[in-house]
Amino acid sequence: MKMIDVEKELSSTTYPGRGIVIGKSVDSKYAVTAYFIMGRSVNSRNRVFVEDGAGIRTQAFDPSKLSDPSLIIYAPVKFLGNQTIVTNGDQTDTVYDLMSKGQTFEESLRTREFEPDGPNYTPRISGIMTVENGEYDYALSILKSNNGNPDACNRYTFSYENPIAGEGHFIHTYMNDGDPLPSFEGEPALVNISGDIDQFTKQVWTNLNEDNKVSLFTRFIDIKTGKYETRIINKNI
C-alpha cells in the first residue's frame, strides 16, 4: 500500500465525517492517535470535547440548542489498563465493558452494528492501542451497512503489529459529502506521522474543512513508560 501524505488525505474531501488516526511517531518513542468530529447540522456542530479522567467525552456547547443527544453525546476515548479505546460513538462503552470481562476487541464489537440513522447508516469506527512493557500494537475496526442495505452488517478489523516509525492508518466514516452520505470503503489509508504532538495536532486540525470541523483530540503515549500527553481543540470556545 502506498503511503499518503496525511495532510493531503485529510483535505481531500470536505466531509470525511468522524475520523481516527493511529500510528507511531517518527522517532519510535510514542504511540500516536487522533480523533476528530465534523458536523453539517446545528445539532452536530453544537459540541465540544472535554477531558473525563484519562479519556474524553462530548458535550453540548450550548445546551439550549441540543435537539437529539442520542448519536452525538458519548465518550470517544476511554482508558483500560494499558489499552486506549477510541471510537466514534457509544460503542466505546461496549468495548470497555466487555473487554473488562475478558472479551477481545473484535468480540465486543460483534454485539454492535452501524448507527440507526438511515439513509446514511453511519459506520461505527473504532480503534484500540495496546502499550505494554515497551511494546506497542493497534487495531482498527469498521461496522458498516452492506452498501447501504441496513438488513446486513459488514464487519472488518485491521490489526497492526510492531508498527513502523512514522507510519499510521486513517479510517473515517464517509468517503465524501453526499445525500445519503457514502460510507468509508476499503482498508484504512496508510498515512505518514510526523512532528511532535503540537505539530501533529496542528497538521490535522488545519487540514480539516473549515466549515465542517468541530473538535479534535490527539494523544502521544510514551511506549516505554505509558505516560501520555493530550491535546484538545474545539471550534466552539
Backbone torsions as a table, in degrees:
resi	resn	phi	psi	omega
1	MET	NA	132.0	179.9
2	LYS	-76.7	134.0	178.2
3	MET	-73.3	137.5	179.5
4	ILE	-110.2	140.3	175.3
5	ASP	-63.7	125.6	-174.7
6	VAL	-60.6	-34.0	178.4
7	GLU	-64.2	-43.3	179.7
8	LYS	-65.4	-41.6	-178.9
9	GLU	-65.8	-41.2	-179.6
10	LEU	-66.9	-36.9	-175.1
11	SER	-91.3	1.8	-174.3
12	SER	-75.3	-15.0	178.4
13	THR	-140.0	149.0	179.5
14	THR	-76.6	-18.3	-175.4
15	TYR	-146.0	77.6	172.9
16	PRO	-75.8	-7.5	178.2
17	GLY	83.9	-115.2	174.2
18	ARG	-112.3	144.8	-174.4
19	GLY	-142.9	150.5	176.9
20	ILE	-125.3	130.4	170.8
21	VAL	-117.3	130.6	173.5
22	ILE	-134.9	138.0	179.4
23	GLY	-171.7	-155.7	-176.1
24	LYS	-132.9	137.2	-178.1
25	SER	-62.9	157.2	-175.1
26	VAL	-65.0	-23.2	178.1
27	ASP	-93.3	6.4	177.9
28	SER	68.3	6.3	-175.3
29	LYS	-85.5	-24.9	-168.8
30	TYR	-128.2	141.2	164.4
31	ALA	-83.1	131.7	-169.8
32	VAL	-121.0	137.9	172.1
33	THR	-145.0	155.0	172.4
34	ALA	-140.6	142.9	172.9
35	TYR	-136.4	128.2	179.2
36	PHE	-128.4	154.9	173.6
37	ILE	-124.5	148.6	176.4
38	MET	-129.9	170.1	-179.0
39	GLY	-157.8	147.1	175.1
40	ARG	-109.9	-30.3	-178.7
41	SER	-93.0	162.6	176.7
42	VAL	-58.8	-41.3	-178.8
43	ASN	-63.3	-43.2	-179.2
44	SER	-70.7	-33.9	-178.5
45	ARG	-79.8	-14.7	-176.9
46	ASN	-86.5	57.0	-176.9
47	ARG	-140.6	156.7	171.2
48	VAL	-140.1	156.9	169.8
49	PHE	-91.9	139.3	172.7
50	VAL	-133.5	148.3	178.2
51	GLU	-70.3	144.4	-179.8
52	ASP	-141.7	89.0	-171.8
53	GLY	63.8	-129.4	177.6
54	ALA	-83.7	-3.7	179.8
55	GLY	-114.2	-161.9	176.0
56	ILE	-138.5	165.8	173.2
57	ARG	-142.5	160.7	173.5
58	THR	-94.2	150.2	171.9
59	GLN	-147.9	159.9	-180.0
60	ALA	-69.5	133.3	175.1
61	PHE	-69.4	-45.2	176.0
62	ASP	-122.4	99.1	-176.4
63	PRO	-54.8	-27.1	-178.6
64	SER	-69.8	-18.4	-179.1
65	LYS	-99.2	-0.2	-178.4
66	LEU	-77.1	114.7	-176.7
67	SER	-102.5	-32.2	-179.1
68	ASP	-150.8	104.3	-176.6
69	PRO	-82.1	-5.9	-165.5
70	SER	-57.6	-39.8	-176.2
71	LEU	-113.4	2.4	-176.8
72	ILE	-118.6	-15.3	178.3
73	ILE	-107.9	114.7	-176.3
74	TYR	-166.4	176.1	176.4
75	ALA	-102.8	103.8	-178.2
76	PRO	-70.7	-26.3	-173.9
77	VAL	-132.0	129.0	172.2
78	LYS	-134.9	154.7	-176.3
79	PHE	-115.3	124.2	-178.6
80	LEU	-127.6	98.5	-177.9
81	GLY	62.3	-115.1	179.0
82	ASN	-100.4	17.4	-175.9
83	GLN	-121.1	137.3	176.4
84	THR	-110.0	123.3	-179.0
85	ILE	-102.6	129.7	179.8
86	VAL	-130.9	122.5	178.8
87	THR	-144.3	172.5	-178.7
88	ASN	-101.7	20.8	-180.0
89	GLY	-170.9	-167.3	-177.4
90	ASP	-73.5	2.9	172.4
91	GLN	-68.0	-13.3	171.2
92	THR	-54.5	-45.3	-179.6
93	ASP	-65.2	-39.2	179.2
94	THR	-61.8	-48.6	180.0
95	VAL	-61.7	-46.1	-179.4
96	TYR	-59.8	-49.2	-176.2
97	ASP	-65.6	-46.1	-175.4
98	LEU	-76.4	-34.1	175.0
99	MET	-68.2	-31.4	175.5
100	SER	-62.1	-24.8	-178.9
101	LYS	-98.5	8.5	173.3
102	GLY	103.4	-3.5	177.4
103	GLN	-79.2	159.5	178.5
104	THR	-83.9	169.4	175.7
105	PHE	-55.1	-49.5	-178.0
106	GLU	-66.8	-41.9	179.1
107	GLU	-62.0	-42.0	-178.2
108	SER	-63.9	-35.5	-178.3
109	LEU	-77.9	-12.6	175.8
110	ARG	-70.3	-11.6	177.0
111	THR	-87.9	-2.9	-177.5
112	ARG	-123.0	168.9	173.8
113	GLU	-145.4	-173.1	-179.6
114	PHE	-58.1	166.4	-177.1
115	GLU	-73.1	148.0	-177.8
116	PRO	-86.3	54.4	-174.8
117	ASP	-118.0	48.9	-179.8
118	GLY	-51.9	148.3	7.1
119	PRO	-86.8	2.9	-177.8
120	ASN	-76.0	-38.4	-176.0
121	TYR	46.7	60.1	-175.2
122	THR	-53.9	129.3	177.5
123	PRO	-62.9	148.6	168.9
124	ARG	-94.7	119.2	177.9
125	ILE	-108.9	140.9	-176.0
126	SER	-145.1	150.7	175.5
127	GLY	-139.4	154.4	174.9
128	ILE	-140.1	135.1	179.9
129	MET	-117.5	128.9	178.9
130	THR	-116.5	117.5	179.9
131	VAL	-121.6	116.1	-175.6
132	GLU	-153.1	125.8	175.3
133	ASN	52.2	42.7	177.7
134	GLY	79.0	3.9	178.3
135	GLU	-107.5	152.7	-175.7
136	TYR	-148.4	133.1	168.6
137	ASP	-148.2	167.8	-178.8
138	TYR	-151.7	166.2	178.6
139	ALA	-144.5	153.8	176.3
140	LEU	-128.6	148.4	-178.8
141	SER	-136.8	150.1	171.2
142	ILE	-138.9	133.3	174.4
143	LEU	-114.5	117.4	-173.2
144	LYS	-139.1	156.5	176.7
145	SER	-67.8	159.7	179.9
146	ASN	-81.2	87.0	-179.5
147	ASN	54.9	41.1	178.1
148	GLY	88.9	-3.7	178.5
149	ASN	-90.0	113.6	-176.1
150	PRO	-75.9	-2.1	-180.0
151	ASP	-78.2	-9.9	-179.5
152	ALA	-139.5	140.3	177.9
153	CYS	-112.4	124.5	175.8
154	ASN	-96.6	131.0	-174.4
155	ARG	-120.6	129.1	-179.0
156	TYR	-134.2	134.1	174.7
157	THR	-126.1	133.6	-179.0
158	PHE	-120.9	118.8	-176.6
159	SER	-108.6	138.8	-176.9
160	TYR	-128.6	107.2	178.9
161	GLU	-96.2	145.6	179.2
162	ASN	47.8	61.7	-177.9
163	PRO	-54.9	148.7	-179.5
164	ILE	-86.6	139.4	179.4
165	ALA	-57.7	134.4	177.3
166	GLY	80.5	7.3	179.9
167	GLU	-119.7	149.0	176.0
168	GLY	-151.6	178.0	177.9
169	HIS	-131.1	141.9	-172.6
170	PHE	-124.9	123.0	175.8
171	ILE	-126.9	144.2	-179.3
172	HIS	-144.3	171.4	-170.5
173	THR	-80.6	-36.7	-174.0
174	TYR	-124.5	147.1	177.2
175	MET	-71.9	-36.4	179.4
176	ASN	-170.6	-175.9	177.7
177	ASP	-70.8	158.6	179.4
178	GLY	165.1	176.5	179.4
179	ASP	-146.0	99.6	2.6
180	PRO	-73.9	165.0	-179.3
181	LEU	-72.9	128.2	-179.3
182	PRO	-77.2	127.6	-178.0
183	SER	-66.1	153.7	175.2
184	PHE	-54.6	143.6	-179.9
185	GLU	-127.6	147.6	172.7
186	GLY	83.5	-167.4	177.6
187	GLU	-77.0	156.1	170.7
188	PRO	-55.3	140.4	-178.6
189	ALA	-69.9	136.8	173.7
190	LEU	-80.1	118.6	-176.1
191	VAL	-128.0	158.7	178.0
192	ASN	-82.4	146.9	174.3
193	ILE	-118.4	123.8	-177.2
194	SER	-143.0	159.0	175.3
195	GLY	79.6	176.1	175.6
196	ASP	-83.7	-175.3	-173.9
197	ILE	-62.8	-36.6	-179.4
198	ASP	-71.6	-38.8	177.2
199	GLN	-66.8	-42.3	178.7
200	PHE	-63.3	-45.0	179.5
201	THR	-59.6	-46.2	179.3
202	LYS	-63.3	-40.8	-179.7
203	GLN	-59.1	-45.1	-179.9
204	VAL	-69.2	-49.6	-173.4
205	TRP	-63.5	-43.7	-175.3
206	THR	-71.9	-16.2	-178.9
207	ASN	-101.6	4.0	171.2
208	LEU	-87.3	146.3	-178.0
209	ASN	-54.6	127.2	-173.6
210	GLU	-60.8	-39.0	-177.5
211	ASP	-72.2	-33.1	-170.1
212	ASN	-103.2	-18.0	-178.0
213	LYS	-69.6	145.6	-175.6
214	VAL	-122.9	-56.8	-176.6
215	SER	-149.6	154.9	179.5
216	LEU	-139.6	136.6	172.9
217	PHE	-121.1	134.9	172.7
218	THR	-133.7	152.2	177.9
219	ARG	-148.4	137.2	170.8
220	PHE	-114.0	123.5	179.8
221	ILE	-111.2	123.9	177.4
222	ASP	-66.7	118.6	-174.0
223	ILE	-67.4	-28.8	179.8
224	LYS	-79.7	-40.1	-172.0
225	THR	-106.9	-20.6	-176.3
226	GLY	83.3	-5.7	178.1
227	LYS	-70.8	149.8	-175.1
228	TYR	-138.2	157.9	171.1
229	GLU	-120.6	143.3	-177.5
230	THR	-127.7	144.3	171.6
231	ARG	-128.7	141.9	176.0
232	ILE	-131.8	131.2	173.6
233	ILE	-122.6	128.7	175.1
234	ASN	-120.4	131.7	176.0
235	LYS	-65.5	-37.7	175.2
236	ASN	-86.1	112.0	179.6
237	ILE	-133.4	NA	NA
